Amino acid sequence: MRQNYRLFGVWRLLAAMLVMAYHFSHYAPNPEPIVEWFEHMLPLLDMFFIMSGFLIFEHYGRMENTSENYVLFLIKRLSRLYPLHLITLMFFVAFGVLVHLGLLHSQGADTRYDFSALPANLLLIQAWGVDSELTFNYVSWSLSGEWFAYLIFPIVLFASARGRAMGLALLVAVIIVALEIADNGATEQYDFWFDTKLWAAYRVAADFSFGAFLCEVTRQLKVPPRCQWLAWSMLGGVFAAMFSNANIYLTLAMFGVAIVLAALADRTEKDETAWLEPIMPVAAVSFGVYLWHPVIELFAYSLFWKRIVGVDDPVLFWIYMPLPVMLTVCVAVASARRFERPVGKWIETTLTRLARRRILSRQQA
């Protein structure tokens, strides 16, 4: 099976761009209608994690479930996640220092820039239920959830080894039942497991395991005719379901079908998705777009738009929006090339060397 899924890349980029537009739209004059419109598409965040589970299982699903392999797996994933997390976090830490020194003013001084929450952010546990607010780079809850999914990957491997697709389906069911039981006391929107961010680690665990299940199912299927267009059609159906406020499990099931069709589309001999190749350099940094856009928002909207421009003109707002969007994409591409990849390579090389020495000394002992 092809390792580079073009439809996955484009869909993740689409989701990242929509999330970015959603957050930027909060600065619009009379933002409530447009924000409410965007909020119909919040399940797109789950698509990120389902695809992540699919791709991780595609690459590591046949890995022998040993402690040595687990450590090396975590090193690889950490080296991929942490440079992006660290560089974006540092912008907010620097801004928070200026706020607490009184050099800048922010309504979130005691919440978003609460330095008692910094250790949780550095350890990537901020979305494990340890904080009561989203702090610093507020979208980094997704990285915290992703890291939690990597930590429980041996459980995913165990479920797969015992029952293949059925074992993974059972794991997904167990996680969702546990989440539903935990949600019994939820009374407010965003308290439920499929909306939460403060407890997102457990939401991501469900999505990630579902992605692994879809990967196992895909391996057993043949490619249907016109698979790519079936995938796009199903994605359109997902959007229709989201805007009609369909049941979340129906929406996630439709996501699952769309993701399976998208994966199958890249198995055709005719290379049906080749027309998407020019977009792939940008699609490859979709997670960077997602993590960088709050940094750009900080400068382009919180500082420049609100404090320097200071106008309440909706036409000017929408004319201005493409500039921060394009700047975010450019920064994400540059960050991936100039910082994340070299720093990630250094982290992986250094930690792998240390881990192999420890493994070798344990074997010799």
C-alpha positions, 0 to 999 in steps of 0.5 A: 500500500502507498505510504503517501496518501494524497487525499489524506494530505489534502483533506487534513489541509482542508480541515486545518484551513477551516479551523484557522478560518474559524478562529480568525473569524472570532475577530470579525464585526458581529462574529456570532453568525459566522462562528456558529456556521463554522462550529458545525464543522468541529468534527473535522478535528476528529478526522485529524486523529482518525487519519493519524491512527490509520497512518501510524498503524499502517507504518507500525501495525506489524511492529513486534510489541516489545519494550525496546520497539516501544521506546524507539517508536516513542522517540520517533514520534516525539521527534516528529511532534515536539519541535513544532510544539516547542517553537510555537509554545515559546512564542506564547511563553514570551508573550506571557512574560511581557503580559505579566511584566505589564509591558503588554495587556491581555484579558487572558493574563491569569488564565491563558498565560498562567505559568503554573500550567507551563510544566503540563504544556512542556510535558504534553499532558495539558489535555489529560484533565490536569488543567481547567483552562486551555493555556498558551498555544490553546490548540496544542491540546491536540498534540497532547492527545496525540501523544497520549495515543502514542503512549497507549499504542501497545494496547492497540497492537495487543488488540490487533494481534488478538483479533485483527479488525474485530480486536480493534473494533472491540477496543474502540467500543470499550473506549467509547463505552467508558467515555459515555459512562464518564459523560453521564454528568455532562450538561453543557456543550463541549463537556461531551467526549466528542467535543472536549479539549481539556480531556481530549487525550481520551477523545483522541484515544477513541479516534486513533483506535478507530483509525487503526481499525479502518487501516486493518479493514482497508487491507482486506478490501479491493479497490472499487471503480472510481474510488477517488470520486466515491471518497470525495462524494462521501466527504461531501456527505459528511459535511451534509451530516455535520450541517444537519446536526446528525448524530455524532456516531453517524458522522464518525461512521461516514468519516470512516467510510470516506477515509477507507475510500480515500486510502483505497484510491491511492492503491489504483494502478492508474495513480488517480490522485496524481493531480493533487501532487502540486498541493502536497508540499503544503499539505505535508505541513497541515499540522504546522498550519494548525499549530502556527495559526494561533501564533499568527493570530496573536500578531495579526489580530490581537495586536495589529488588527485590534490595537493598530487598525482598530476598525469595525468594517466587515468588508475590510475584515474579509479583505484582510483575512487572506493575508494572515492565512497566507502568512500562516502557510508560509511560516508553516512551510519555513518552520518545517524545513528550517527548524522542525526537521533538523531539530527533530532529526537531532532529537531522534538521533540523540535519544535513539543512541542513548536508548540503544546503549541502554538496551545493549547494556541490559542485554549484556547484563 
